[in-house]
Amino acid sequence: MEDTMQPLHSSWNKNNRTTRSWPIRSLGLALLPLLSLLSPTSCVCIEQDKISLLKFVQGLSQDSGLSTSWRNGTNCCTWKGITCDADGAATEISLASMGLEGCISPSLGNITSLLSLNLSCNSLSGGLPEELLWSRSMVVFDVSFNNLNGDLHKLPSTIGQPMQVINISSNQFTGEIPSITLESMENLVALNVSNNSFTGEIPSTICVKKPFFSVLDLSFNQFNGSIPVNLGDCSVLKVLKAGHNKLDGTLPNELYNATFLEHLSFPNNRLQGALSAEHLVKLENLVILDLAENGLTGNIPDSIGQLKRLEELHLEYNSVRRAAIDSKQMLQSQNYHSPVQQFSWRSKQCQLHLTQPKNSRFYAKQVRWYSS
């Protein structure tokens, strides 16, 4: 059933929220960055970067001993969680699961060579500084599993932003997702906003000019309205998850143009209509199809038997009928769920191998999707 991307080291239930039978988990992006140079012990960090880092730690109400490493007068390239390049510029901040509390200082946005920021699985609160998403250098941004709140800022649309991975899942964000903020992120590969309280419609321009966009997780929010037909323009989209929202209408025929889809998941919404036998067969790469707990009607198309990679089919708690399907057409290890008959099923790990955008200094080589 509906799963979410999760960090490998975390399985706790955020804010006591529950799914149907297991804790909600966040999108875990196991990133294998390619850095041209590791931090040489001989390099000395840039003074402005040191000042920005010190402002960050000074703004924390609980730094879990981080200040004993981050001391003025010492080389910030040797500080815990900090990686520098050969010129002494801070390129990576990795402070996941540190027990940090307090607000995220906008000063981190002044680190002009910062490529990756990982503050996931802490207890950080307050709003998300707009300076971080304004960054002209950052490629990976992960603040999942915290207590951050408020609306996302409507950032100015700036062409050529390098951001590739955004994970703000499992927080307390509200309001709508500003379309203009996403429009400028032409290098975006993965976006996870799951397990928040976002409202409004799914931005219709989310796929515009994004040739590398592969993973979109909108699940466990309060999105409403219909599924945008423009999602079919996501030419390399492999994972689309928007379960546990308030979406209505039908599955648009244009959605089936996203033929690279491997995981299509819209459970627990208000979708209606019948599955299109003509269009469903286009999704020949589909591994997981989860449309449980909606208002779907009609017969289950026999063309599902032509989806040779399909491992999981979830249609329970709809009003669909199982037509006569030749069992030989179905997969060898069929995982079939319907109100009529159920078979045991087991979640599997799916690895998504992503290509490198040209002229990129740093990129997410792999995004691993873990389910349980």
Secondary structure by P-SEA (a helix, b strand, c coil): ccccccccccccccccccccccccccccccccccccccccccccccaaaaaaaaaaaaaccccccccccccccccccccccbbbcccccccbbbbcccccbbbbbccccccccccbbbbccccccccccccccccccccbbbbcccccccccccccccccccccbbbbcccccccccccccccccccccbbbbcccccccccccccccccccccbbbbccccccccccccccccccccbbbbccccccccccccccccccccbbbbcccccccccccccccccccccbbbbccccccccccccccccccccbbbbccccccccccccccccccccccccccccbbbbbbbbbbbbbcccccccccbbbbbcc
